[in-house]
Amino acid sequence: MERIPILKMGSYLLVTIQVDMHDRVTMTLQDELTDQIVRHKAHGVLLDISGVDMVDSFIGRMIGNIAAMSRVLDAETVVVGMRPAVAITLVELGMALPGVRTALNVDAGMTLLKACKKTGMNGYFARRSD
Amino acid sequence: MVILRDDRIDLHSVESIIKARQIVRDCAIMQGFSLVDQTKLVTAASELARNTLIHGGGGEMHIEVIIDGARRGVRATFVDHGPGIPDIDHAMRDGYTSKGGLGLGLGGAKRLVNKFAVTSTVGEGTTVTIERWR
């Protein structure tokens, strides 16, 4: 079966989607990613969708779910590399991916994740250190 | 109106949704659609193919590459023999869902194309036709 590789980079996980997402691949990715966040105590996930030429509501929901699941496991998700045509279509479809952080490329996404780790993206870290 | 290509794709598995997307993409490229127009049409087709599979219990997609005078377009028709939609206006609204999805399928697909038509008879099935022109 097709699988989406999950690479560990320091305390972050990098997921690059380069296959046409179908339902089983999507479900497997959610399972494996949550497992690996816990196993590696990852602080963040970079989800690279630069190879994805279409995001429909099913794939959009998958992206939202991954961000929500990661957050519950204390890891932030940044979606990087969305193609302009995909962004235009998603918004017109009615799906602006609320609650999902985005960056233009992997570099910018990494910078964002590191900044989050320092300051606390959702405020919990910040409050804890008060 | 001239029909340059006329194909039927069986929609009975999730893999067939991917096949449908690829064929719609090929047709949009054949007609010289811009990348944004290709993406909109393929996304709308993906939503409707999934509806046919999940809500209609499977069916087929009929795709036509058409020329009407100076206009070049692609038409896709999704046919199922499932339970049908009792209230189409209601089903078109964003947020309407019968199976726990986001409810963007029909209304969302409509916004991505130039022409959108649904006919449905309860107990007999649903047909959705979309067209996008260059």
Chai-1 contact restraints between the chains, C-beta under 6 A:
chainA,res_idxA,chainB,res_idxB,connection_type,confidence,min_distance_angstrom,max_distance_angstrom,comment,restraint_id
A,D20,B,I18,contact,1.0,0.0,6.0,A-B,restraint_1
A,H22,B,V14,contact,1.0,0.0,6.0,A-B,restraint_2
A,H22,B,I18,contact,1.0,0.0,6.0,A-B,restraint_3
A,D23,B,V14,contact,1.0,0.0,6.0,A-B,restraint_4
A,M54,B,T39,contact,1.0,0.0,6.0,A-B,restraint_5
A,M54,B,V42,contact,1.0,0.0,6.0,A-B,restraint_6
A,M54,B,T43,contact,1.0,0.0,6.0,A-B,restraint_7
A,D56,B,T43,contact,1.0,0.0,6.0,A-B,restraint_8
A,D56,B,S46,contact,1.0,0.0,6.0,A-B,restraint_9
A,D56,B,E47,contact,1.0,0.0,6.0,A-B,restraint_10
A,S57,B,L102,contact,1.0,0.0,6.0,A-B,restraint_11
A,S57,B,L104,contact,1.0,0.0,6.0,A-B,restraint_12
A,R61,B,L102,contact,1.0,0.0,6.0,A-B,restraint_13
A,A85,B,L35,contact,1.0,0.0,6.0,A-B,restraint_14
A,A85,B,V36,contact,1.0,0.0,6.0,A-B,restraint_15
A,A85,B,T39,contact,1.0,0.0,6.0,A-B,restraint_16
A,I88,B,V36,contact,1.0,0.0,6.0,A-B,restraint_17
A,T89,B,T39,contact,1.0,0.0,6.0,A-B,restraint_18
A,T89,B,K40,contact,1.0,0.0,6.0,A-B,restraint_19
A,T89,B,T43,contact,1.0,0.0,6.0,A-B,restraint_20
A,E92,B,R111,contact,1.0,0.0,6.0,A-B,restraint_21
A,E92,B,L112,contact,1.0,0.0,6.0,A-B,restraint_22
A,L93,B,L104,contact,1.0,0.0,6.0,A-B,restraint_23
A,L93,B,G108,contact,1.0,0.0,6.0,A-B,restraint_24
A,G94,B,D94,contact,1.0,0.0,6.0,A-B,restraint_25
A,G94,B,L104,contact,1.0,0.0,6.0,A-B,restraint_26
A,G94,B,G108,contact,1.0,0.0,6.0,A-B,restraint_27
